[in-house]
Amino acid sequence: MLTLSSSPVLYPLTDRAVISLTGADRTKYLQGQVTCDVDLLQPGDATLSGHCDSKGRLWACFWLANLGEQLLLVLNASLLERQLSELKKFAVFAKTEVQAVTEQWQVFGLAGEGLSHWLDQHLEGSDNLWQGGVVIPVAAEHALLVLPANATPPALPIGNESDWRGLMIQAGLPDMQAEHQGEYIPQMLNLQALGGISFTKGCYLGQETVARAKYRGANKKAMFVLAGQATQPITANQDLELQLGENWRRAGTVLSVYQDGEQCLLTSVLNNDLEPDAVLRIKGQDDSRLSLQALPYTLIE
């Protein structure tokens, strides 16, 4: 397992995309599109959220930040093309402009012991706005830093992007890719446990499915963290198999993965009634073994 550095580390991220919403109706429009309550976000606030199709299946999960006159979505770059077109679909009926603005921003991970204290010393005022950008807390002593392209990043030790991916997996945070678009409802990525779903806001795309999963127990899957060994590279969307006696049965697919030598850490959407001592492997890698890890949060709503 990865351990936090003894002091804050800066992780330049090259696999993030940024979408911007501006205009008078930006908040109202996005409120009718995504799973979180956009109306509650004050300048400097941020939250995890999702954007679904009409059947409640996710086009993307992302971090949403309010910069005052602009809303920013920070997401996996592979999701951008489809997510942007779906988000723009009804924007023509509102006073808002939806744009891909990745080249206008720098995205970094921040993690390490004492990060919260370091941020208290460097942030301007009581909110998370900084140098025209924003700090997005994502877990204890972990944050995203989104800065304008011409801003100077903080002078901190530089970390490896793959290590940041491992830290996010370890924190139980979802990071879906294009292969998964239209496959999972928000609760399958644990968004309800991470503050990414509002069950009291007004209507939004896919709301009926999301509500049914909560109030009727319609969802039987969740995202889990697994750790183990594999001698070959693992990629997103590879199948996982569950051991049943002497046999193996398909159980799910890889959502995101971190590897260091033969050690691996990954997330996958699996049946939520799996036994804690379940044994899994990567399909086609018969010598690989994976075991469930305790999530750092509860899935009970």
Steps between C-alpha positions, in 0.01 A plus 500: 500500500609856435595723790463876515814708482604664827437841337285628209589380149384644166388251234470647145206327330492457123188282475244756624266707283314815601154618390375852571148636537451876490201729452202606708328159493810286569388389848136451409589302190751272670261446790265322258777284358716358780458297819630752756322813626674774300295771674681428828847570361639838602811649333792278599276199574537170316343155501509167326213455255375303202318559171261227388302408193122475521531143635726607787824368348805721540661693217756618753585546864700813576596765752287814467636832629338844525744779408242775540428602140588156365429134578777250427472125451826305541485149357691218334608625158372187324144597599516849351371452146179318591442688824539840334250420222245367750543800728458741209189324369246718682722802571365672187179564695680678786721804544816302552806406302651155542860469382798268521772720652768246593779703339411799720568314824764299684378215720707360787454257782608608848559244774711452808494526876434854611332599173201658675733715710702595191181603318386711797827692474484553124133547412373854459216550745257240631399337170696271267555749217868550425692689226191508280452127548363272768605236751261201505526285815445138391599301812682553828836667415425460125385775262485602136655834408362662184701805390487726193752393235713809563507466881809385687448170686609485863863410564452150636670164436369345176331161514425235240161507327457124538552534876217755511278249321588245766418745779160570345427128474610448858261779606214316326439781249353404161672585171308354209629503141335513158458120491258529794273778370136396510575194716462599867241685704648748753456271803713233328791747529411580863405860424230492766763420766731777377252788501452493123122446492224723634172318569315822588570724197267535202492290187808417297587251228477143628351599836230233499755220471725653767207544740373148436843360583485676837140458607419161347839333540525453125880523493697185583848621411768728647855608426767316699874537543709187442869439564726213404760372256516477122806429287357657183368851429135567588284740300162661555203286397681167540273231642530380859411147609375384839612167646214262577649179636720365221330716237518865398209721391499846342441758772562843349755713315792721599394862549840655579835343588838573659795262467844500660692194387282200576297690760171645379213705632176545308134587513217296355120496510395170657197343664459669838436170682853365446656331801791700653739207437406463132788414266513650151741502208555675167350295216781350294751549782443177688778565752360840604317531832295786638325556832247756616626797700302693759352819357584818696126584515173318550266411215193526725306814406 
